[in-house]
């Protein structure tokens, strides 16, 4: 928008803390309709001087626009904005800008032949009726990426908001810069906490494997899956949004590469789906133990079939996604996944499997709970204490809530997204000029989705929260200390042997003999 504005060098970060021109462009383009209808000839220069201030070689400070420039732009465009329910932005308050001619505060203006001190004659244009579909004005609007060259790999392959050859930009176009920055912090925070929790759980299992038997052992494998899922998000955090999810100015579409994108996809999708299947297996083993009265050894004898189902099904699905080149970028989280730009892929590869897994696991879990309550009532009638059984039921119940609630919320967020995504895109690209407010997604829903995706991994450590875990770690640290002492003793013995060999004396002769107590 600021090409040909009259200067070639800009000063970053600007007064709105935008570090790059791309960040500034995402925000300033919301004023593009006002620039297009030319409500004020000063508006374009004013916006560019605010978001991309001029940089002078011999002046080491940013040079803001003069107050008069702001007042002329406001006088021309503010009435039109008020007419459709918008106020002049407070962050562009003209009173905060220096006046022209102030020797203490320099400012910039430009040579002009005419100014707009009154609303233009076309301040009230004729718009289509409110109930019209506005199909006649559909076009690829900023910040969406318009593809015009036939040689482009996505030419005639993408469509956004009923507009062909229109691609989603690298960053989510509906959210502000502050919201995007917080999203990076939010996802990074929970992915790191998930990594710490799951790593602790898996490490506890490795140092005391006999303690975790079936039917509880699937919890360990579920935690291991979330360990790798969190690693996928952490890779995005370390490498950056653009290097994982983007192809220059636009998001990845229907791809199997580059390698970094594929690795992040496999870590998050493959292990995410495997964790859901381990949840089903966990519910099934609890049902076998509680409802069918199976013992640990009987359940463990089928462990190879559990592993086959847990790893084979996600493998087939991941291979299918890669074979169909259905991997795409997520403009919010900056990861590579499936279904971010294609609703059919979202429904087929993500939403439907999650619903099936959650429903199946919940059915087994409810059947197991019914059996546990029956066993508890029978034991109480026999006069035996049921404390241990009740503790087991409480722990199972807590873990059930900690999985089913986040999984249900994630499914609800996906349903919300697949239901409204086309509406958001059409509202942006095909909105009538007179629309007071374009539809945009709820920011909180997306943040809730990513939080719930990682919450199960964080709470998987509930099962190891006990004194036995501390005792296991004490034994390991004790072994380490004893082994280090043994190494020192062995080294001392070897040194003593070497000294004896050199002197030709027995080792006992190297030390003073103690006088027997009988001689004292």
Secondary structure as GFF3:
##gff-version 3
##sequence-region A 1 520
A	DSSP	alpha_helix	21	28	.	.	.	ID=ss1
A	DSSP	three_ten_helix	29	31	.	.	.	ID=ss2
A	DSSP	alpha_helix	32	37	.	.	.	ID=ss3
A	DSSP	alpha_helix	43	51	.	.	.	ID=ss4
A	DSSP	beta_strand	54	56	.	.	.	ID=ss5
A	DSSP	beta_strand	59	63	.	.	.	ID=ss6
A	DSSP	alpha_helix	67	83	.	.	.	ID=ss7
A	DSSP	three_ten_helix	90	92	.	.	.	ID=ss8
A	DSSP	three_ten_helix	94	96	.	.	.	ID=ss9
A	DSSP	three_ten_helix	135	137	.	.	.	ID=ss10
A	DSSP	beta_strand	145	146	.	.	.	ID=ss11
A	DSSP	beta_strand	159	160	.	.	.	ID=ss12
A	DSSP	beta_strand	163	164	.	.	.	ID=ss13
A	DSSP	beta_strand	166	167	.	.	.	ID=ss14
A	DSSP	alpha_helix	177	207	.	.	.	ID=ss15
A	DSSP	three_ten_helix	209	211	.	.	.	ID=ss16
A	DSSP	alpha_helix	218	239	.	.	.	ID=ss17
A	DSSP	alpha_helix	241	245	.	.	.	ID=ss18
A	DSSP	beta_strand	246	247	.	.	.	ID=ss19
A	DSSP	beta_strand	250	251	.	.	.	ID=ss20
A	DSSP	alpha_helix	259	265	.	.	.	ID=ss21
A	DSSP	pi_helix	266	270	.	.	.	ID=ss22
A	DSSP	alpha_helix	271	290	.	.	.	ID=ss23
A	DSSP	alpha_helix	296	300	.	.	.	ID=ss24
A	DSSP	alpha_helix	303	323	.	.	.	ID=ss25
A	DSSP	beta_strand	327	329	.	.	.	ID=ss26
A	DSSP	beta_strand	336	338	.	.	.	ID=ss27
A	DSSP	alpha_helix	343	345	.	.	.	ID=ss28
A	DSSP	pi_helix	346	351	.	.	.	ID=ss29
A	DSSP	alpha_helix	352	381	.	.	.	ID=ss30
A	DSSP	alpha_helix	387	429	.	.	.	ID=ss31
A	DSSP	alpha_helix	443	459	.	.	.	ID=ss32
A	DSSP	three_ten_helix	460	464	.	.	.	ID=ss33
A	DSSP	alpha_helix	467	503	.	.	.	ID=ss34
A	DSSP	three_ten_helix	507	510	.	.	.	ID=ss35
A	DSSP	three_ten_helix	517	519	.	.	.	ID=ss36
###
